[in-house]
Amino acid sequence: MTNNPEEDEKSLDRRIYLLGTSRFIRALGRTSSFLFLPIVLFQIYKLNLFEIGLYSGFATLIMALVQYYSGILTDRIGRRKFLIYIPIPVAVLYLLLGMGVIYKVHVIYIITIWYSTIFFNALQFPAIQATIADITKMSERLTAYTIVRLLVNTGAAVGPIIGAFVGSINLGYIFIITSILSVVELLVLLFVKETHQKKSKLTVRGINKIIIKERFLLLFTIVGILFNFLLRQRGTTFTIYIYGFKGISIFELGIIYSLNGLLVVLFQYPIFRLIASRFTYLHWRAVGSLIYAASYFMIAYLEGFIGYMFIMGMLTIGEDFVSPTTETIITSVAKEETRGSFIGFYNMATSMGNFLGSVFGLWILGLFINVPDIFWFSMAILMALVGFGYFALTIPYRQYLNSDALK
């Protein structure tokens, strides 16, 4: 499974760069929103760990369910409507969220508006990912997803620093900036024309019948559920752990997460060239999972700002091996008219891992907060098992690709 990155970059459709720019703008604001909202619930509204985990968990379920049906819908009616209509209500909702935090309205209003932003963001996501697949050949696809991801993480590197700065004045300003950036995102997406020509006529029942027959997709999704459960500990659980119990300040937290985006920008391309040069995407996904496992193991030993910076660096290297391969793998086993549906199905199914990871991750951490080493050791062992699971999946994946090539 090799390709020529230089040739692929030269032949890429310019809309890839427009989509990447829109994702950069999106990440610039929404990374901070995602990062600091648990802090808002923890610091301003004094919610406990289980409550924060429960709210975060239900957010992932909403996201997944919406993505599944929006994935099917984008295969039926096209991508562009989702790209240009969604940022409008998103901008309004983030503005309301920011004002709500500033004026400390009741927490139920904050949660309601937050869930509404998740609903609309989830509507758009499968269309973006499917658009990239629409305008790339299979040999170009990893290159395209990697370029987009580099732009996303450039935004993710800068966003938390900006968020930490304005959040130190008032946490509500973070969401107002996100609202403004959503309008800018819309202006960029207006230049992306429709890419989906072969409209699907399949119903939800028809899509489900196709998915049930896709043995590899089902196996990949099952492993992905456990992977997402464990990956969730890198987000809200790790954030609350180092901020609420290890004394990391909001500004230090912003720097730590900005390091994530910065290192992705620095290392993603060299790692991409390695991924593209040998083995299958599943092999490298397994390597990334094992690096995640080592990172969780190190949380038990390293403390302080420098220690958590090092851990974030390790987590980022694992992310560089895993993230670009997800949509590439899924779209490699999908026809044009089912790309959005397959992406939506995978996101919906693996969201169960996100939900359980959000709810039970923080809850279990709360039980072991006096001996957190046990919690992080357990996460490390389970993530290592996921890595071996991905290694095992390389065999059916090779068989699938070989049979498809023969056809």
Secondary structure, 3 states (H helix, E strand, C coil): CCCCHHHHHHHCCCHHHHHHHHHHHHHHHHHHHHHHHHHHHHHCCCCCHHHHHHHHHHHHHHHHHHHHHHHHHHHHHCCHHHHHHCHHHHHHHHHHHHHHHHCCCCHHHHHHHHHHHHHHHHHHHHHHHHHHHHCCCHHHHHHHHHHHHHHHHHHHHHHHHHHHHHHHHCCHHHHHHHHHHHHHHHHHHCCCCCCCCCCCCCCHHHHHHHHHHCHHHHHHHHHHHHHHHHHHHHCHHHHHHHHHHCCCCHHHHHHHHHHHHHHHHHHHHHHHHHHHHCCCHHHHHHHHHHHHHHHHHHHCCCCHHHHHHHHHHHHHHHHHHHCCHHHHHHHHCCCHHHHHHHHHHHHHHHHHHHHHHHHHHHHHHHHCCCCHHHHHHHHHHHHHHHHHHHHHHHHHHHHHHHHHHHC
